[in-house]
């Protein structure tokens, strides 16, 4: 029984005979489909087109979890472009055929990373027979029988039914993209495909209703949104339209933006989340970004995982941040599954509500003028002509309408008289009510903050010795960026980075460093004296050690 009160048939993957139609797969429900004696978690990496970094993400997530002392298996299900074995330094992995999977003979092979094993691809297009759509059932049967802590499923760039089923049944499904129009369009296509697959599962016993759905889908223009689809279905059958709307909160992909180069690229993920929720009705939870870094292709050429070959690189730290957020999401879902589902339903209903001027800017009704100006600039960048976040989602007419709405919101909310008149007409019952922000909270970021705050509550006391890494952890636990501290304290970004990295060669004179550390502690609401004293002592020890090393 799902938390929404609807009943679904139990998973039947282990009982499917070879050649069964993929429509016999169980409907994805709210509870995890893969259960075992230990608390196994399945993470699927897919979505987007080829070359956006899905293989790099899958391999290094596996490495990160294995380095935590967990038992991890990566499954390469990308039948047409396998490559995880090369990323793990495996020269010639044994070919695993479809028959091996069906007969339970597909054995994971060891890698050079302790605790990490790999199941290579199950299909060779040059020698094997064509893939059957039902192959997802056999992968699911294998996953169901694995007694491990984490299973990382690499799906490749395909959007076939088996790929979508594996993604939908994972505990966390990750869609990777890059800051370029085609990659963004493919990511939105993948989200649409996930929704259509979920709806088909919900109607798998209703052939007449499936025909109606297919007829409506074929009548709509290319790249129509799920909301457009639901509105069109409603013209023919309100019951089917209601059921179709109920499937939207069940589609919960997570987003990672790879190969970011510019500061504007860092805004792509949050902007795509906003556009997806607003116009597709799908909550696309942003996990983080991975910077464009020469270390990535250098480690690929050396056939080594990034976290092994270059663990201190910028991209490696980005990957670790994504991995921590995944762990926080899993922990939060385990502790409050009903609350997580309720938040998803609330977000879906909120995005379907009429759009107010506050909604247009993503603001709370209590927003001050400076907040309105910043939000206006942010929304104007998102909805400008040629903007990446709106690729394939908004038609030119809808885009112009949204731009006009943003301008109206800016002009109205910055004029005290017009704003009060608008509030009185829009909220007649209680215009003074303080409403929360319209934009849904980033679940991954919120879960990560909660986890970090709990760790720091145990870690920080009167005897704590502060290091650059601990200061970074405190900052991240408060959701603060280095740019925020730089703007407030006027300390350069380079010096702030050097303090967190304990890069002595990049720091100014000691007296300035001590003052900078005190300002950082003040901003983070820490004991200024304790932080400065212990951090400066640590710097002296590092400096003394570096001077002594040549004579050792």
N, C-alpha and C positions, 0 to 999 in steps of 0.2 A: 504494500500500500504506500503510495507516495504521500508526501506531506501536503499535497493539494487535495487529497481525498479521492483521487482517481485510482482505480485498480488496474494493474498490468499483469500479464502472464509472466511466469518466472522464466529466466534465461534457459534456453534449450540448446546451447551451442554444443555441448558434449554428446548430444544424442542425435545430431544431424547425420544422416547417411551421406556418403559422397554423391555430389551432383545435385543436392537439394537446392531448390530455388532460394535466392537470397531474401525473398519476401517472407520466408519462414523464420527469419531471425527475430529475436524478441525485441519488443519496443523499448527504446532507451528510457528508463525511469529515473527517479531521483536518487535511488540507492545505487552504490557501486555495483557493477555487473560482475566484477572479478573478486571472489572471496577465497580465503585460504586460512591455514592455521595461524599464520602471522599476518600482521596488518600490512598487506601488500598495497602499493600505490602505483597506478598506471598513468604515465604521462605520455601523451601523443604530440608529436611535432609534425606539422604539415601546413597546408594552405599556401597560397602564393605561388609564384612561378619558380622555375628552376634558377639556381644561382643566388638566392637571397640569404643563404646561410643556414638552411634547415639542418644539414648534416653536421656543421660545426656546432650548432646549438645542441643537437641531440647527443653528440659524442661528449661534449664538455659538461653537460648536465650529468651524464653518467659518471664521468670522472669525479665531479664535485661530490656526488652522493657516496661514491666508493671511498673517497678520501675521508669521509665522515665515519668510516668503519661499517658501512652498510653493504649488503649483498645486492648487486645491481646487474641486470641483464638488459642489453640493448638489442632490439629486434629490428633488422633492416627489412622492411616490407616494400621498399621501393623497387618494384620488379623491373622497371625499364631503365633505371639509372642508379644502380647500387654503387656505393662507394665508402661505406662506413669502415670496411676492413682496411682500406688504404689510410684513412684518417687515424686508425689505431695501430698502424705499422705492421699489419698482417699481409704478407706477400700474396699468398694464394690460398684463400679459405676454401674448405670443402664445399662443393655445390650442394645446397639443400633443395631437393625437388618438392613439388607439390605432393607427390606420393609420400615422401618422408614425413611431411607435416600431417597428412591424413592418417598415417600409420603410427604416429607418435615417435618417429625416429629422428626428428630434428634436434640434435644435441647442441647446446651452447658451447662455444670454443673459448678458451682462455685468452686473455690479452695481457699486455705487459703491466697493466694497472691492477694491483691487488684488489680483489673483490669485484672486479668488472669483467663480465663475459659478453660475448656477441653471438647472436644468431644471424648468420649471413642471409642474403637474399634467397628466395625460393623459386626463382624463375629466370631462365636464360632465353631471351627471345630468339636466339639463333638456333637453338637445339630443341627446345621444349614445345609442347603443344600450347595453344592459346590459353590465357588465364580464364578461369571460370569466375563469374561474378560472386559466387558463394564462397570464395576463398577466405573471406573475413571470418567465417564460422570456424575454420580450422586454426587460424591465428588465435582467435578468442579461446578455442579449446586448449591450445598450448599455453596461453597466458593464464588460463584458469588453473592449470596444473602446476605452474611454477611456484615453488616455495621460496620466494625472495622478498626483499624489502621494497625494491623499486624495479619497475619495468619501463624502459624508455622505448617507445614505438616510433620509429622514423618512417613517415608515410610518403615522403617525396612530394612531387608537384601534382599528382593525379587528383581527380575529383570524382572517381568512380564510386559506385555504391559501397564497395567493400572498404575503400579508404574513408568515406564519410562515416560508415558504421563504427570502424575502429576509433575514429576521432570522437564520436558522440558517446561512446561507452567508456572513454578514459576518465580518470578522476580530474585531470587537468589537460585540456586540449590547447595547444599553442599554435597560433598562426603567425608565421614570420613574414616580414615584408622589408622593403628598402625605400628610401626617399626618391622614388621615380614613378612616373604616371602608370606605366604598365604593371608594375609590382603592386601598387595600391589598388588598381582596378581588379587584379587577380585576387587580392585579399577580400575585397567586397564580393566578388563572384563566389568565393569559397563560402563566405557567410550565408549568401543566398542559397547556395547548394545545401548547406547544413540544414537550413530551415525547411527547404523542400523535402529533404530526406526525412526529417523529423515528422513532418506532416504526413508523408506517405506511410510511415510506420503507424501513426495514430489511426489511419484509415485502412489498414491492410486487410481488414475483414469486410470493408464496405466498398465493393467494386464499383457500384453506381456512383458513389460519392467521389471515388478516385477519378472516374471518367469526367465528372464535372470539374474537378481540380485541374486535370490535364487540359480540358477544353479552355478554361479560363486562362491558364498559363500560356497556352499557345496564342491566345488572342491579344495578349498584352505586348507592348513594345519590348525590345531587348533591354535587359538590365533594369526592368521594373522592380520597385522595392517590394518587400513583403507587405507593407501597408497598402500599396496600390493593389496588390493581389487580393488582400483580404476585403478591401472595399468593393472590388469587382465581384468576388464570390458572393458578397452580401446581397447583390442584386438578384441572385438566383436562389440562394438558400441561406437564411440567417443562421440556422443551426450549424451548418458547415463553416460559415464565416466565424461564428463564435468559437468553434473548436480550433479553427486555424489560428485565431488570435491567441488562444490559450497555449499554443506551441511556442510562441515567441520567447517567453522567459526560460524555456527549456534549452534554448540554444545559447550557450555561454562560452564562446571562444575567448582566449586570451591572446594578447598581441605583444610581439617583440619587434622593434624596428632595428634592423641591422645596417651597418655601413654608413652611419651618420657622420657627416663631415662638418656641416655648418651649424651655428646656433639655432637657426630656423628648423633644422632637421629634428632637433630635440623636442620641438612642439608638435611634430607630426603625430606621434602616438596618442597624446591626449586629445588632439583635434579629431583624429579618426574615431576615437571613442565617443566624442560628442556627436559627430555627424551620424555614426552608426546607430546610436541610441535614439537620436531625434528623428531620423528619416527612415532607417530600416526597421527600427523597433527592436534591434538586437544589441544586447549589452556586450560590448567588446572591451574587456577589462585589460588595461595597459599594464604590462609587467616591467617594461624598461627598454633601454636602447643598448646597442653594442656599437662602439665607435669604429670608424674606418681606421685600420691599424695595419701597418706593414707586418707586424708580428703574426697576423692571421695567415697570410699567404706564405710567409717564411716557414711557419710550423707545418703548414700543409705540404710544402715541398719536402720537408724533412720527415713527413709521414708520422707526426707526433701530435697528440692533443695539445691545444693551446695552454690549458691549465698545467700541463706537465712540462712543456718545452719553454713557455714564456709566462710563468705565473704572475709576474709583477707588471705585465703590460697593461695598458689602459683597457683594451678589449677584454682581457682576463678578469679585471676587476668588475667590468660591466656584467660579464657572464655570472660572476659570483653573486652580484646584486640580484640578478634575475632568479638565480637558484634559491637564494634566501627567501625571496618573495613567494616562490612556489612552495617552499616548506611552510612558510607562514600561512599561506592559503589553505594548505592541507590540514594544518593544526587547527585553524579557525573553523574549518568545515567539520572536523571531527568533534570539536567541542560544542558547536552551536549549529547543527545542520538545519534545524527548523527555522532559526533566525535567518540563516543565509538564503533559504528558499523564499522566506517572506520578503527579504530585501529585493530579491530578483523580481518577484511579482509586483512589489511596490514601484520599482524602477520602470517596469513595463507599463503599468497603469499611468505613471507620471508622464512618461514620454508620449502617451497617447492623449493627454489632456490638452485643452486649448492653449495656445502659446500666448503668453502675456509679453509686455515689453521687458519685464524683468527676465523672463525665459529667454528672450531674444539675445540678451547679453550674458546669460548664465549667472545672474546675480540674485542675492537675497534682497528682500524689500527694504532692509535696513542699510543698504549699501550707501557709503558716503560718496561725495563727488569724485574724489581721486580714484576710488574703486570703479566708478562708472566709466571714467576716462580710460583706465587700463583695460577694462573689459571690452569697451568699444574698439580699442585698437586691436585686441586679440581676436574678437569676432570678425572685424573687418578684414584681417589677414586670412582668417579661415575661409571666408566666403567671397574672396576677391576672384576676378577672372583668372583662370589658369591655376588656381590653388590646388595643391596635391590632395588635401583631405576630402575634397568634394568630387574627385574624379569618378565618373560613371554613376554617381548617386543623384546629383541634381541636374536637371535639364536647364538650359539657358533661361527659360521663363521663370522657373522656380528659384534659380539663383538670383535673378534680378529682384524678385519679390522679397527674398530674404535680405538682400542688401538694403532695400527700401525700408524694411522693418527695423534693421539695425540702426539706420539713420534716424528713423522716427523715435526709437528708444533713446538714442543719444540726446536728441533735441528736447524730448519731453522730460526725461528724468533729470536733466541738468537745469531745468527751469523750475524753481520752487512752486510757482503758481500752477503751471501745467501739471507738474508731478502730483500735487495734492488733488487737483481735479481728477486726474486719471485714477489715483488710488480710491477716491470716493466712488467713482463710477464702476471700477473693477471689483472692489472689495466693499460693497455697501454695508455688510453686516458689522464688520469691525475693521475699519481701515487702519487701525493702529496695531493690528496683530503682526507680530514679528514672524515671518515665514522663513524657513531655511532656504539655502541655495537650491536652485532647480537642478543643477548638474549633479548626477549621481556620484556618490563617493567611489573612488577607485578602490575596489575591494582588495586587490593585491597590495597596494601601498598601505592601506589601513591595517591589514593583517600583519604586514612587516613591521609597522610602527608599534603595534601592540606587543609583538614578540620581542622587539628590541627593548622596549620600555620595561618589560617584565625581567629581562636579563640584566639591565642596568640597575634596577631596583635592588637586585641581589649583589651586584658587583661594586657599586659605589658606596663608600662609607668614609669614616674619618681617616682610615689608614690607606686609602686608595692611592696608588701611584699612577699619575696621569701620563699617558703616552700620546703620540700623534694618532695612533689607531683608535685609542679610546675616545679621544676628542671627536674623531670622525663618526664613531658609533653613536655618541651622544647627539651630535648634530643630525644624523640620519634618523634617530629615534624621534626627533622633534619635527621631522619633515622640513628641515631647513637646508637650503642650498648655499654653497660657498658664495655665490653671487649676492645672496641676501645679506650675509655678514659683511661682505665687501662694501655694499652700498650703504649700510648703516655705520660701519666703523671707519670707512675710508682706507682700510688696509687693502693693498693690491691683491688681486686674485692669485698672482704668482707666489706671493709671500704666504698666503693662507694655505695654498697647496703644499708649499715647502714645509710648513709647520706640521701639517697632518702626515706628510711623508717622511718627516724627520730628515729632510735633505739639507744637511748642514751647509754644504757648499752654496746653496741657493738662498741662504738666510742672511739678513743684514747683521750689524753689530749686536752683541749680546743684550745691551741695554734696550735696544729697539725690540728685539724678540720678546723680552720679558714683558714689555708694555703691550705688545700685540697679543700675547697669550692671555694677559689679564683682560683685555677687551673682549676676546673670544669667550672667556669664561663668564664675563658679565652678560654677554648676549645670550649664552646658553643657560643662564641662571645657575651657575656653579660657584663654588667657593673660590673666589679669585686668588686668595693667598695660597690655598692648598694646591690649586692647579698650577700656578706660576712656580711655586717652590719645587714641586715634584717633577714638573716637565723640564725645568731648567737643569735640575740635577741629572735627569736622564740624558739631556743633550751633552752635559759635561762628560758623562760616562761614555757615551758614544764617541765623542771627540777624542777622549783619552785612549780609547780602544783603537781607533783608527791611526793615531800617532804611534802607538806601541806596536802595531802589526808589522811594519817593515823590519823591526828589530827582533821579531820573534823567530 
